[in-house]
């Protein structure tokens, strides 16, 4: 185990690498990570793409995709996007453009989320994110008539896979130009067929369920790659979880509620 392969996220510790590279941790390794990152818990996912259906999974696509593979309605929405939008890979400098960059898209995208654990950051912080991420590629959709960026996707490249780490769009354009339909179709062709990466993924099962993105991906032949999950806690969180688990469905505090959902997934009860 390499400590640097993990990171702190919302008081938890998660693997920072590609999902198929994570291994099962020992009790000693979990204790070491909890102490090093001063976290409340560690989420350990292993046995990636196992044959057994489990309570946790990644949403991936590892097959070539043609427009004829899509449902009729989805096919029409992709064509609408391709006809009304300029979809292309862009540089970090383009994302940071003061007049037509990605921050406005990022900021406005939060208005469509029904339940979030965080608020949009300032433009300065967001810009620092963009400048510091050398392993991320960007794809953007521009309205052909106005030239305005209306959506973008961050793509993290790791160990022969592409992970869609952020998909942001201006709500007013989503059901008019269907930018995500066009972006997903074009990126699937690029990463799976042209770049021949092992797979693309939108990430793991969500506990917040603040968007319907993973069900949306079913239209593009994404599938569930099941894996196993173990959660290890610091001593006082373990006691808290044991005490609150029986009444988990009435807990109003979001972060505690989501942690209890992880525990339910570990037990195969959610």
N, C-alpha and C positions, 0 to 999 in steps of 0.2 A: 504494500500500500504506500502511495505517495500522498502526503498531506496536501500538497499543492494541487492535487487532482480534485479537491473538494472546495466548496465555498459556503459562506454564510448567506442565508436568505430568509428574511422575516423570522429571525430567532431560531431558525432551523439550519441544518447542514445538509447539503445535497451534493451529488456528484456533478462536477463541472464538465466532464468529458462527454464523448459520444455514448449514447445509451447502450450500445452493444459491447462496450468496453468495461462496464461496471461489473465488479465481482462481489460475491457475498463477503461481508466483513465479520471478523471475529468479535467477541465481547471486548477483548483487549483493544482492538483497533477502533471500535466504536467509542470506548472510554477515552482513548487518546485524542480522537477528533473532537469530542465534546469539550474536552479540557482546552485544546488548542484554540478552538473558535469561540469558546464560551457560549455555546448554544444551548437551547432548551431540549432539542431532540435531533436525531439524525434519521433521514429517510434513505434507506439502502434498497436499491432495486437491482435484481440480479436474475440470471437465467433468462436472458432476453430472447424473445420470440420462441418461447417454449410451446410445446404442442398442447399442453393443458390450458383450459380456459380458467383464468384466475381473476381476482378482483381488481387487478391493476394492469395497465397496458400503455403502450405508446401507439400513436396513430401514424402509420407509415404508408408509403407507396414505393414499391420496388419494381413496378412494371411499366413498360412503355404505354403511352396513352395517345389515342387518336380521337378526333372529334366524333367519329362514328361510334366510339365506345360509350359516349355520354348519353344520358336520357334526353329525350327530345327537347324538353323545356330547357334543360341545362345547355344543350347544344345551341339553342337559339340565343341564350343569354351570353354565351361565349362569343358568338358571332356579333352580337350587339356591341360587346366590349371591344372586339378587334376592329370593328368598323368606326367606332366613335372615339377610340383612345389610341394614343401612342404609348405602347408598353415597351420598356427597355431597361437594361441594366445601366445603373448610373454610378458615378463616383461619390465618395464622401464629400468632396468639394461641392458637388451639385446638391447633395442633401443639405448642405449648410448655406446654400444661396439665400441671401437676405430677402430677396424679392419673391422667389418662387421655390423655396426649399421645403424641407419636410416638417419643420416645427409646427406650422399652422395645421397641417394634416394631423400630426400627433395630438395637438391640443384639442382640436375639435372632435377627434375620435372618441374621447372619453364621454361625450354626451349620450352615446348610444348604449353604454354599459348599464345594466340594471343593478349590479351589485359589485362593488369594487373594494379592494382593501387598501388602495393607495390613490392619490390624486396626481394629476400631471405635474411634472417638475417644471422649473423655470427654463427659459430658452438657453440660459447660460449653462445650466447643468446638462440639459439635453445635448447641447453642442459639444460639451466635453466628452460625453458618451461616444458620440460619433467620431471624434478625433482620436480617441484612445483605442478603438477596436479595429485592429489591423486584419483580423481573421473574419470580418463580416463583409458580405457583399450586399448591395442594395438594388432593388428593382422598383421602378416607379411607373405609375400610370398617369398620363397627361391628357386632358381634354383637348382633342384636335382643334376645335374651333377657337378656344381661348388660350391654349398653351399652358393652362394652370395645372399644377400637380394636384391630383385629387386622392391618391392612395399610394402607399408604398409598403414594401416588405423587407425586413431585415433577414438575411440568410447567413447563419453561422456555419462555416465549413470546418468539419472535424473528422479526422480518421476515415476519410472516404465517404462521408455522408453530408447531407445538407439539412440543417435544422432551421425551420421558419420561426425565428425567435420573436418577431413582432409583425403584426399585420394591421396597419392603421389606414383608415379611410374617412373622408369627410361624409357624414351621414346623408346629407342632401343628395349626393351623387350615387349612393350605393344601389338604389333601386331604379336608377335612371340609366346609368352607363355600365353597371355591373363590373366595376374594376377588378374585384377579387376573382371573378370568373375568368377574366382574361389573364390576370397575373398567374393564377394557379396553372392554367393550361400551358402558358408559355414557359413557365419555370420548370414544370414537369418535363417538358420536351428537352429543355436545356440541360438539366442536371442528370436525368436518368438516361436519356437517349444520346445526347451529344457528349456530355462529360463522363458518362458511364459510372456515376457514383452508385454506391451500394443501395442506398435508399434516400428518400427525403422524408422528413417528419415534421409535424406541427408540435411535437412534444408529448408529454404524458397525460394521463387522465387528470382532469381538473377537479379540485375539491371545491373551488369557489363557484364554478358553473355560471360565471358572469357573462358568458357569450355562448352562442350555439355553433362555434366554429368547427368543432370536431364532428358534429352531425352533418354540417354543411360539406365537409370533406368527403363524406360517403359518396356524394355525387361524382367525385373525381376518382373513384375506385381506391380510395385509401382504405386500409384495413387495420385491424387491431393486432399489434404484436404483443402478446401477453408476456408478462414477467412476474417474478415473485417480489414481495415487498416485506421488509422488516423495519420496524420503527423502534429505536432505542432512545430512552429519555434520561435526563438527569434525575436524581432521586426524588426531588420534590415535585417535579412534573409527573413522574410515574404515579405518585400518591394522588395527585390531583386528578389525573386521568381515571384512575380506579374509582375515585369517589364520584366523579361527574358522569362517567360513561352510562350508567343506567338512566340518566335524565338528559342525555345528549340532545334529544330532539327539541328541548325547550330552552336550551342555552342561548341567550340573546347576544353574547359577546362574540363577534365574528371570528377573531383569531382563535379563540378557544373552541368555537364550534367547528372550525375547519380542522383543527388538530384532532378533535374527537372523530371527525370523518376519516382521517388517516388511520386512526386506531380501529375503526369499524372495517376499513378495507383490509387491514392486517389480519383481522379476525374473520374475513370473508363474509361480513354482514352488511356491506354497503356496495 
